[in-house]
Amino acid sequence: MSSRRETMLREMGLAPLWKSRGAKAGTIGAGGKPPAPPGSFVDEDPPSTPSVAREARIARMDWTALKAAVPACTACALHKSRTQTVFGVGDENADWLLVGEAPGAEEDQKGEPFVGQAGKLLDAMLAAIDLSRDTNVYIANVLKCRPPANRNPDPSEVAQCSPHLQRQIDLIKPRLILAMGRFAVQTLLGTEASIASLRGKLHAYHGVPLIVTYHPAYLLRTLPDKAKAWQDLVFAVRTFEGLQAREPAPT
């Protein structure tokens, strides 16, 4: 194990127990039917409510349109208190997608997810498995605006912001999703089950393998669960390696 990885693991409070053999492979689609282009005819009923029409419009956006739509969004009251939106960061063709809950105060100021102490811990976790937020990883939140005083997201806020995350996932086409924290897990899996009951199992979001783990901010408050988060990362990398192993050999 490299000295760099040992340093990262020590920062996480963990012994160097395991080493990744993974390497980047080509991306595959997340499944599902692609949205119809504007002006085309589809064999479906037209949107019947403004919210459905909005979701359909977001589902047709490319990266440029989506990046313009998020800062302009006023669909919920969070736009009144935000400094700026926090769209996401990383490789837009990444195999790995990490989804958190909502921006905090530092994210709201800088416009980037997972900065501050939670971001440093996440970067150390990624480095321990030979990943980084700049290489083969994309990081986003369920909410693009900070809830005041870092309160829990309101269900109506999640409902309004989820189409943006859905479109990000459709555009990235990740091979593996790591859902971090209760609200990310509940949003993506449509469940109210606890993280503890969902860890260590392989789930799926629209056909994409999904693994559940704790949010880095939670780990800063609950140090004993860092070891459990490391187990989740080990499981995630082994799952990714399994996906690579099942790929057909190049001809």
C-alpha positions as CSV (number, residue, x, y, z in Angstrom):
1,M,0.0,0.0,0.0
2,S,1.4,3.4,-0.9
3,S,2.5,5.9,1.8
4,R,-0.1,8.4,0.3
5,R,-2.9,6.0,0.9
6,E,-1.7,5.1,4.4
7,T,-1.7,8.8,5.2
8,M,-5.3,9.2,3.9
9,L,-6.5,6.2,5.9
10,R,-4.9,7.6,9.0
11,E,-6.8,10.8,8.5
12,M,-10.0,8.8,8.4
13,G,-9.0,7.1,11.7
14,L,-8.7,3.7,10.0
15,A,-5.9,1.1,9.6
16,P,-4.8,0.3,6.0
17,L,-6.8,-2.9,5.7
18,W,-7.5,-3.2,2.0
19,K,-6.3,-2.1,-1.4
20,S,-8.3,-1.5,-4.6
21,R,-7.5,-3.3,-7.8
22,G,-10.0,-1.2,-9.8
23,A,-9.4,0.8,-12.9
24,K,-11.6,3.0,-15.0
25,A,-13.6,1.3,-17.7
26,G,-16.0,2.7,-20.3
27,T,-19.3,4.0,-19.1
28,I,-22.6,2.4,-19.8
29,G,-26.1,3.9,-19.9
30,A,-28.4,4.0,-16.9
31,G,-31.2,2.4,-18.8
32,G,-34.7,3.7,-19.6
33,K,-36.1,5.4,-22.7
34,P,-34.4,8.7,-23.7
35,P,-36.5,11.8,-23.6
36,A,-38.1,12.9,-26.9
37,P,-36.5,15.9,-28.6
38,P,-38.5,19.1,-28.7
39,G,-41.1,19.1,-31.5
40,S,-41.2,15.4,-31.9
41,F,-44.4,13.3,-31.6
42,V,-44.6,10.6,-28.9
43,D,-47.2,8.0,-28.2
44,E,-48.0,9.4,-24.8
45,D,-50.5,11.8,-23.2
46,P,-49.2,15.3,-22.9
47,P,-48.3,16.7,-19.5
48,S,-51.4,17.5,-17.5
49,T,-50.1,19.7,-14.8
50,P,-47.4,22.5,-14.5
51,S,-45.2,20.3,-12.3
52,V,-45.3,17.4,-14.8
53,A,-44.6,19.8,-17.7
54,R,-41.7,21.2,-15.8
55,E,-40.2,17.8,-15.1
56,A,-40.6,16.9,-18.8
57,R,-38.9,20.1,-19.8
58,I,-35.9,19.4,-17.4
59,A,-35.7,15.9,-18.7
60,R,-34.9,17.2,-22.2
61,M,-32.1,19.6,-21.1
62,D,-28.5,19.1,-22.1
63,W,-25.7,20.1,-19.8
64,T,-25.7,23.8,-20.9
65,A,-29.4,24.2,-20.4
66,L,-29.4,22.4,-17.1
67,K,-26.5,24.5,-15.7
68,A,-28.5,27.6,-16.7
69,A,-31.8,26.4,-15.3
70,V,-30.5,25.5,-11.8
71,P,-29.3,29.0,-10.8
72,A,-32.5,30.5,-12.3
73,C,-34.8,28.2,-10.4
74,T,-37.4,29.7,-8.1
75,A,-39.6,26.6,-7.7
76,C,-39.3,26.6,-3.9
77,A,-38.7,29.2,-1.2
78,L,-35.0,28.2,-0.8
79,H,-34.1,30.6,-3.6
80,K,-34.9,33.5,-1.3
81,S,-32.2,32.7,1.2
82,R,-29.5,31.1,-0.9
83,T,-26.2,32.9,-1.7
84,Q,-25.9,30.8,-4.8
85,T,-26.9,27.3,-6.1
86,V,-24.6,24.4,-5.8
87,F,-24.9,22.4,-9.0
88,G,-22.2,19.7,-8.8
89,V,-18.6,19.1,-9.5
90,G,-16.4,16.5,-11.2
91,D,-16.1,14.3,-14.3
92,E,-19.3,14.6,-16.4
93,N,-18.6,11.2,-17.9
94,A,-17.7,9.6,-14.6
95,D,-18.3,6.0,-13.7
96,W,-18.9,6.9,-10.0
97,L,-21.6,9.3,-8.9
98,L,-21.7,10.4,-5.3
99,V,-25.0,12.0,-4.1
100,G,-25.2,13.9,-0.9
101,E,-28.1,15.8,0.8
102,A,-28.0,19.6,0.6
103,P,-25.4,22.3,0.6
104,G,-24.2,23.7,3.9
105,A,-23.0,27.2,4.7
106,E,-19.5,26.8,3.1
107,E,-21.0,25.2,0.0
108,D,-23.5,28.0,-0.2
109,Q,-20.7,30.5,-0.2
110,K,-18.4,28.7,-2.6
111,G,-20.9,27.1,-4.9
112,E,-19.3,23.6,-4.7
113,P,-20.5,20.5,-2.9
114,F,-18.6,19.0,0.0
115,V,-16.1,21.7,1.1
116,G,-14.9,22.3,4.6
117,Q,-14.2,19.5,7.0
118,A,-16.8,17.1,5.6
119,G,-15.3,17.7,2.1
120,K,-11.8,17.0,3.4
121,L,-13.0,13.8,4.9
122,L,-14.7,12.8,1.6
123,D,-11.6,13.6,-0.4
124,A,-9.6,11.4,2.0
125,M,-12.1,8.6,1.6
126,L,-11.9,8.8,-2.2
127,A,-8.1,9.0,-2.2
128,A,-8.0,5.8,-0.1
129,I,-9.6,4.0,-3.1
130,D,-7.6,5.8,-5.7
131,L,-10.3,8.2,-6.8
132,S,-10.7,12.0,-6.6
133,R,-13.5,14.5,-7.3
134,D,-11.6,15.4,-10.5
135,T,-11.1,12.0,-12.0
136,N,-13.9,9.5,-12.8
137,V,-16.1,10.9,-10.0
138,Y,-19.0,13.3,-10.1
139,I,-20.4,14.8,-6.8
140,A,-23.9,16.3,-6.5
141,N,-26.6,16.9,-3.9
142,V,-30.3,16.2,-3.8
143,L,-30.9,19.9,-3.1
144,K,-29.1,22.6,-5.0
145,C,-29.8,25.3,-2.5
146,R,-28.9,25.5,1.2
147,P,-31.8,25.1,3.7
148,P,-31.7,27.9,6.2
149,A,-29.6,27.1,9.3
150,N,-28.8,23.7,7.7
151,R,-32.2,22.3,8.7
152,N,-33.4,19.1,7.2
153,P,-34.8,19.3,3.6
154,D,-38.5,19.7,3.3
155,P,-40.3,17.1,1.2
156,S,-41.7,19.8,-1.1
157,E,-38.2,21.1,-1.6
158,V,-36.9,17.6,-2.5
159,A,-39.8,17.2,-4.9
160,Q,-39.0,20.4,-6.7
161,C,-35.3,19.8,-6.9
162,S,-35.2,16.1,-7.7
163,P,-35.8,16.5,-11.5
164,H,-32.5,18.4,-11.7
165,L,-30.6,15.5,-10.0
166,Q,-32.5,13.0,-12.2
167,R,-31.3,14.8,-15.3
168,Q,-27.7,14.9,-14.0
169,I,-27.8,11.2,-13.5
170,D,-29.3,10.7,-17.0
171,L,-26.6,12.8,-18.6
172,I,-23.7,11.3,-16.6
173,K,-24.8,7.7,-17.1
174,P,-22.8,6.5,-14.1
175,R,-22.0,2.8,-13.5
176,L,-22.3,3.1,-9.7
177,I,-24.0,5.5,-7.4
178,L,-23.0,6.0,-3.8
179,A,-25.8,7.6,-1.8
180,M,-24.5,9.4,1.3
181,G,-26.9,10.3,4.1
182,R,-30.5,9.7,4.9
183,F,-32.2,12.2,2.6
184,A,-30.1,11.1,-0.4
185,V,-30.9,7.5,0.3
186,Q,-34.6,8.1,0.8
187,T,-34.9,10.2,-2.3
188,L,-33.1,7.8,-4.7
189,L,-34.6,4.6,-3.3
190,G,-38.0,5.9,-2.4
191,T,-37.9,4.4,1.1
192,E,-38.0,5.6,4.7
193,A,-35.8,2.7,5.9
194,S,-32.7,3.5,8.0
195,I,-29.2,3.7,6.5
196,A,-28.2,1.0,9.0
197,S,-30.8,-1.4,7.5
198,L,-29.8,-0.6,3.9
199,R,-26.0,-0.8,4.2
200,G,-24.1,-3.7,2.9
201,K,-26.7,-4.5,0.2
202,L,-26.7,-3.7,-3.5
203,H,-29.6,-1.6,-4.5
204,A,-30.5,0.0,-7.8
205,Y,-31.7,3.4,-9.1
206,H,-33.2,3.2,-12.6
207,G,-31.1,0.2,-13.3
208,V,-27.8,1.7,-11.9
209,P,-26.3,-0.2,-9.0
210,L,-26.5,1.9,-5.8
211,I,-24.7,1.5,-2.5
212,V,-25.8,3.3,0.7
213,T,-23.4,4.9,3.2
214,Y,-23.2,7.6,5.8
215,H,-22.8,11.3,5.1
216,P,-19.3,12.6,5.8
217,A,-20.7,15.3,8.1
218,Y,-22.4,12.6,10.2
219,L,-19.1,10.7,10.4
220,L,-17.4,13.8,11.8
221,R,-19.9,13.7,14.7
222,T,-20.0,9.9,15.0
223,L,-16.4,8.7,14.8
224,P,-17.0,5.0,15.4
225,D,-19.0,4.8,12.2
226,K,-16.0,5.7,10.1
227,A,-15.1,2.1,10.1
228,K,-18.5,1.2,8.7
229,A,-18.1,3.8,6.0
230,W,-14.8,2.2,5.0
231,Q,-16.6,-1.1,4.8
232,D,-19.1,0.5,2.4
233,L,-16.3,1.9,0.2
234,V,-14.7,-1.6,0.1
235,F,-18.1,-3.0,-0.9
236,A,-18.5,-0.3,-3.6
237,V,-15.1,-0.9,-5.2
238,R,-15.7,-4.7,-5.2
239,T,-19.0,-4.1,-6.8
240,F,-17.4,-1.9,-9.4
241,E,-14.8,-4.5,-10.1
242,G,-17.5,-7.0,-10.6
243,L,-19.2,-4.8,-13.2
244,Q,-15.9,-4.6,-15.0
245,A,-15.4,-8.4,-14.9
246,R,-18.8,-8.9,-16.6
247,E,-18.0,-6.6,-19.5
248,P,-17.4,-8.4,-22.8
249,A,-13.8,-8.7,-23.9
250,P,-12.9,-6.2,-26.7
251,T,-12.9,-7.7,-30.2
